[in-house]
């Protein structure tokens, strides 16, 4: 709940004005039954029509002021709720953007999507409802009881006797509701995950004819969400019938006592009518309070989930402890892995005892079977994760002593399953770096993307669909490669990023990198093709997280059976030039 308060605090001024207007409108509503009682008991018996009309006009003015006040205050409340949620979403999105890879793994992407959408929506609802009903309902409740007490103290005591039962019911139901709503949001995360997986994998689902299986999986997840929603709804639904029961019992008691008092001459009909009106006002106010408690239960559960993300400490911060980390590498070394080991789960190492050095301008090739740890080495180099043992150094500095911005500015990266945004090709290549048009065009030439871009309507201004769905797989990779090459990065990382390219295009790409980026860029290439890395200055052969061979292409052919096996299977042992 502290996050709701902290994000609403900047709007306290606007809220105070809205509360004031809402209070005035509420007071006007409370005056109307009092005036009605006065007309019936004091004016009608005199037959003075002028006073009746005068009081009627006053009642009309009160009604108009109440309506206008509520409209104005509700519009102000809607704007405050909108601005509060906008700020919260922006901060939450920013915090998610700076979560480390490890933290993203812990939260999971579907859960973060749910927190950013449905959870913030519930916050929006409760902020608006509290402003609309948070003043009006208590004022109607307390004011109604006070005015009812001035009219008929005895009947009011009968009504007040019911309040402890209503309060107990609200507290019990609300206390049970918060964990139920939390569980409901967890099930929402699960359904978001299933929907996300199905939409992203729709092609393979259709190709394998697995629509029915995926529909069954979705039905199962949807059923679990429905059960959790039903359980939470049934719990919170108890409030209305319980309140109606207690209040109707109170109303019956009020009518019985009121009838005896009128019959005994201790009260008047107008007061009983006014008291009944106040009873209705009090009933509606209590129903509003109940709705507030229901919404607050859901909002507290959502606020706790949002708070988990906002309270997560910034990971991968520069650590001065590693600032003077000792390096044994020779001078001029750009990249150094010093006896590096790493584990995702802290149980078994995914890479173990990896050591190598790479000088500025050189190229490193990494090859090996699936699951060998190739991409993990890239993640450690870019400090998406911190090593378990050993050290990764760039320019002699341990990456753990560098800030996120400092590291990211050194890299240009292209991954096999990289992402293209629903925007122009130029924007996707520039990626907010402020590159010149010449830099972007040069990158497209080197990435072998210039020809197909020219054929698109608008060229670089051609609008891509989300994930680049309106261009082919090879074209996507060339746009992604253009993004990596643009700006001539210090370190170029290509993680199986040419798998969709034909051999001729791949060969031209490698030639362009050797020709235009030699001496400027240090390259790290992860590939499945021997031809993509055979000209590298150093090649690592990975298997089960261990380097089983390292050296040049010729050296590995002579010394590494796995590398020779891959070479023979792909090229028949021949060298491709």
N, C-alpha and C positions, 0 to 999 in steps of 0.2 A: 504493500500500500504506500510505502514511502516514495516510490517512483511516481505514482500518480500525483501525490502532493507536490513533489519537487518539480514536476513538469507543469503543474497548474499554477505554481507560485508566481511566475512572471505575469499572469493574467488576473491576479487578485484584484487589481484596480477595476478592471472591466467587470469582473464578477461581482464586486461590491455594488457597482451601479445597477447591474442587473438584479441583484438580490433586493436592493432598495425598491426598484420598480415593482418587482414581484411581490414584495411585502405590502406595498400600497394597494396593489390589485387584490391581494388576499384579504386585506382589512375591509375593502369594499364588499367583497363577497360575504363576509361575516356580518356586515351591517344589515343586509337585506332581510334575513329572517326576523331580526330585532324590529325593524320598521314594520314588517308585516304584523307582528304581534301587537305593536302599538296601534296600528290602524284598526285591527279587529277588536281589541279590548277597550281602547280609549276613544277612538274617533268615530267608528261606526255607530256606537250607541247614541252619540250626540246628533247624528244625521248631518254633520257639517261636511258637505261635498267639497267645498273649497280646500279644506285641510286634507281630505282624502286624495284629491288631485295633486296637491302639493307634495304629499308624501310619496305618491306614485311617481312624480317627476324625479324626486330625490332617489327613489329606488332605481329608476331608469338610468340616472346619471351614475349611480354606483355600479350598475351592471356594465355600462359603457366603459367607465374607467377601468374596471376589472378586466374586461376583454382586451382593451387596448394595451393595458399594462402587461398582461400575459403574452400577447403577441410580440411586443417589443422585447420583453425579457427573454422569451424563447428564441427569438432571432439572435440576440446577443449570446445566449447560451450555445446555440449551434455554432457560432463563429469561434467561441472560445474552445469548444470541443474539437473543432476542425484544426485550429492552430496548434492546440496541445498535441494532438495525435500526429500532426505533420512533423513537429519538432521531435517527438518520440521516435517516429519511423526513421527520420533522418539520422538521429544518433544511433539507433539500433543498426541501421544499414551500415553506417560508418564503422561501428564496432565489429560487425560481422566481417566487413572487408579487411579488417586488421587482425582477425583471428589467425593463428598459425595453423599449419596443416594438421598438426596433432590435435588442436582444439576443434577444428572442423570435423575431424574423425570422431571425436567424442560426442559432439552435439548432433552430427549428421545433417546433411543438406536439407532433407525434407522437414526435419524438426525446425530448422532455422527459417525455412520458408513459411511454415505454419505460425511461428512466433511473430514474424514480420507482417503477416496478413491477418489471420483470424484473431490472434491475441491482441494486436493493437486495435482491431475493430471493437473488441469488447471493452477496451479502455475508452475508446471514443464514445461508446454507448453510455458507459457509467458516468463519464464526465458531463455529458449533456443531460442525463437524467437527474444527476444530483443538483444541477443548476435549475432545472425545470421544476423538480419536486422537492429538492432538499430544503428549500425555504417554505414553499407553499404548503406542503403536507404537514410539517410540524406546526406551522402557524395556524392552519385550519384545525389541526388536532387540539393544540393547546388553547387557541383562541375560542374554538367551538366549545370546549369543556368549560372555560371561564365564563363565556356568555350564557351557556346553558345553566351554569351554577347560579348566575345572577337572576335568571328567570325562575328556575325551580331547583333549589339546593337538594331537596330530598331525592328527586328523580336523577339528578347528576350523580349522587352517591351510589345509586343503583347501577348507573353506567360505569362508574369508576371501579366498582367491585369486579367487573369483568376483565379489566386491563391486565392484572397479573397473569391470568391464564393466556391471554394473547401474547404478552411479552415472552413468556416461557416457551410457547410454541415457536415463535420466530427465532429465538436464540438456539433452540435445539435443532431446528431444521437447517438453519444457516451453518451451524457448526459441522453438520454432516455434509453440507453441500460443497464446501471448498475442496476436500479431497476427491469427491465425485467428479467435479468439474476438471480438476487436474488430470484425472485418469481419462476423462473424455478428450482432453487436448492431446494426450499421448496417443490415443487411438486415432485422432485426426492426423497426427504426424505419420502414423503407419499408412493411413489411406493416401496421404499426399505422396508418400514414397512409392506406393504401388502405382498410382496414377502417373507419377513422373517416370518410372521405369517403363511403363507401357507406352507412353507417348514418345519417349526417346527410342524405344526398341520396336516401334510399330512395324518397321519394314521386315525385320527378322521374324516377328510374330506372324505376319502375313505369309512370308516366304515358307515357313515351316507349318503353316496351317494350325497355329496354336491359339486361335482366337477363343475357342471354347474353354481351353485350360486357363487362359488369362482372365476370361470373364468369371470363371469359377473362383479364381484367386481374389479377384476384386470383390465378388459377392461375399466371400468369407470375411475379408477385411471390412467391408461396408457393414456386414452383419454385426461384427464386434463393435464398430463405432455406434451402430444403432442401439445395441444393448447398453453401452455406457451412457449414451444420451438419454435413453429411456429411464435408466436407473436414476440419473441426476434429475431428470424432469419429474419423475414420480415423487422423488424426495421433496423437491421444491414445490410441487403441486399440492402438497399437504397444507401449505400455509393458507390458501384461499378458503377451502372448505372448513378448516378449523376456525379461521377468523369469522367466517359467516355463521358458523354454529354458535360461537360465543357471543357474537354481536346480536344475532337474532334472538338468542335466549335473553340477552339484556334488553332488547327491544320489547319482547313479550312482557318482561317484568316491568319495564317503563310504562307500557300501555295499561297494564293492570293497576299499578300504583297510581298512575295519572287519572284513570277512570274513578277510582275510589276518592281521590283528592278533589276532583271536580264535583263529584256527587256530594261530597261533604262540604263543599263551598270553600275549600282551602286553596283552590287554584281556578284558573280561567281557561276557556277553550282556546283563546288566542295564544296563550303561553304554551299549551300542550301542542298546538300546531307548529309554533316556532321551535319548540323543543324537538319535535319530530324532524323538522328541517335540519336542526343542528346535529341531530343523531345521524341523519343521512350524510351530512358534511363530514362528521367524525368517522363514519364508516368508510367513505371514499378516501379520506386522509390516511386511515390505517391501511387500506388496500394499497395506496401509493407507497407508504412506508415499507410495506411488505415487498412490493416490486423493487424498491431501492435495495433492500437486503438481498433479494434474489440476484439482481444485477451485480451488486457488490461482491457476492460470493464468487460469481464467475470472473469478475474483473480482478479480484485478489488472486485467484488461481492463475490468470493470465499474467498479471503483474509479477508474480513470483517467477514465472517462466522467463519473462523478459528480463527480470533482474538477474537471473542466472547468467545471461549473456553479458549484460552491462557490467556486472560485478567481476567477470572473468578478467584476471590480470593480464596485461600485455605480455605476451610471450616473445621469445627471441629478441629480447632487448640487448643492446651492446653491454658486454661484460668486461670491465676493465681488468679483471683477473687474467684475461687471455691477451691483453694488449701487448705484452712483451713475451709472448709464447716463443720458445726456442725453436728455430728451424735449422735443420741440417742440410737443406737444399742449397745448391750452388747459386751464386748471384745471377740475376737475370731470370730466375724462375717465376713464371706467372701463376701456375697452379701446382699445389703440392698436397698430396694425400699422405699423411704420416701415420701408418699403422692403424688405419681407420676400421672400427667395427661399429655396427649399428643394429638395433632390434626395434621393431615396431611395437611388439607386445611386452618387451622386457623379459622374455623367457628364452627365446632362441634367436641368435644373431641372424639377420637377413643378409648382411655382408660382414666379412670377417678378414681382418689383417690385410687391408688393401693399402698398398704404398706405391706411389709413382710421382714423378715430377714432369712438368711440361713447361717449356720456355715460351716466352712471348712470341707469337706468330706461328707457333707449331700447331699441329693437328693431332688430336687424340681420337682414335677409333675404339669403340666398345662393341663387342659382338658376343653372342652366346644364346643358348636356348631360352625359351619363355620362363620367367620366374628366376632367372640367374642373378638378378640384382642390378641390372644395367640402369634402369630408371631410378633406382634407389641412390646410386652414385650421383646422378644428376641432381636429385632432390637434396642430397647432403652438400653438394657443391654450391647450390643456390640458397642454402640454409633454409630450406622449407622444414627440415628437421635438424636437430642437433645430434652430433655423433655421440654414441655411447662410450666409445674409447677412441684415443688418438686425436688427431687434429686435421682440419682442412684449412689450407692457407691460400690466400690470393695476394700476390705481390708481397709475400713474406708475412702477411698479417693473418692471424686466425680469424676466420669468418665470424666467430662468436664475439669478437670485439668490434664488429661493424654494425651500423644501424641498417634497418630494412631498406631505406632509401639509398644508402651508399652501396649496398650490394646490388639492388635491382638496376641501378644506373649502369652497372658494368656489363649487363647481360642483354643479349638479343636471343630469344628462345622460340623454337617451333616444335610442337609436339604432334604426335600422330593424330590424336583425337582433340586437337585444339579447337577453340571456339571462335566463330564469326558472329558478329552482332548484326541486328537488323538495321543497317545503316549503309552509307555509301562505301565503295571499295576504298576510296581515299581515306575516309575516317577510320576504317578498320586497319589500314596500314599505319597511319599516323598514330593512332591510339593515344591521343591527347598529349603527344610529346612536342607539338609545335614544329614539326619538320617542314622544310621548304618543299615546294612542288617538285623541284629538281631532284632532291634527295629521294622523294617517293618514286618518281619516274625511274631513276637510276636503280633503285631496289627492285622494281618490277622487271626491268631488263635483266638483271643478274639472276632473278628468281625464275626466269623463263615465263613470266606472266604477261609481258607486254602485248604479245600478239592477240591473245584471247580477250584482254581488257579493251583493246582498240575496237574489237568487233562488237562489244556490248554498247547498247544505246547510252550515250553520255560518257562513255569511257570510264575514267576514274570516279565519275559521279554516279555510276550505275548503282542502284539501290539493291542491296542483298536482302534476301529473306532471313529470318532468324535461323541461325546455324548454317547460313549459306545454302539453304535448301534449293535455291534456283540456279545453282551452278554445279558442275560435276565434281566428283571427289578429287580428281587431279587438279582442277582449277582452284578448289578450296585450298589444297596444300600449297599451291603456288602463291596464293594471296597471303597465307600464313607465313610462308618463307620470305615473302616481300617484307612483311612486318618485322621479322627477325633480322633481316639484313639492313633495313632502313636505319640510317644514322651511324652506320659502321660501328657496331658495339665492340667493346674491349674483348668480350668473350662471347662467341657464338655457340649456342647449344642447339643441336638438331637431334631430336629424339625420335628416330624412326619416322621422320617427317617427309620422306620421299617415297614411301611405300606405294602410293597411288600413281607415281610417275612411271612412264615407260623408260626403258633403258637408255634410249637416245637422249631424252629430256634430262634424265638423271645425270648422264655423263656431261651434258652441257652445263648443268647446274654446278657440278663439282669443279669443272674447268673454270667457270666464272669465279667461284670462291677462291680457287688457287691463284687465279690471275689478278683479281682486283682487291682481295683482302689479305694477301700474303704480307706478312710483316706488320699488319695493322691489327689483325684480329686473331686471337687464339681460339681454335675451334675444337669442340667436343661433339663427336658424332656417334650416336647410337644407331646401329643399323642391323638388319637381317641379311643384307646383301654384302658379300665380300667386295664387290665392285665399288660400293659406296665408301669403303674405308681403306682399300688396299694401298692407297698412296699416302696414308697417314704416317706421321713421324713416329708415333707410338700406337700400338694396337693392344688392347687388353682383351683376353678371352675369359669370360665369366661363366662359371658353372656352380650352381647351388651356393651363390654368395661368395665364392672364392675365386681369386684370379688363378686360373690354371695355366695361363701362358701370357707372356708380354714380349713385345719386340716389334720389328718391322714385318711386313708381309712375307718377305723371303725368309727371315729368321723363324717365323712361326710355322711356315710350311715345313721347315726342317726339324723343328723342335716340339711342336704341339700337335698331337694326333687329332684332337677335336677340331682345331682350326683347319687342318689338312682335309679332314673328312668333309667339313662344310664347303671348303674350296672345291674339292673334287665333285661334290654333288651339284654345285652351282655352275662351275665353269669347266669341269672336266680336267682340272689341274692346270689349265692354261691361264696365262696372264692377260688381262684385258688392259689395253692402253687407252 
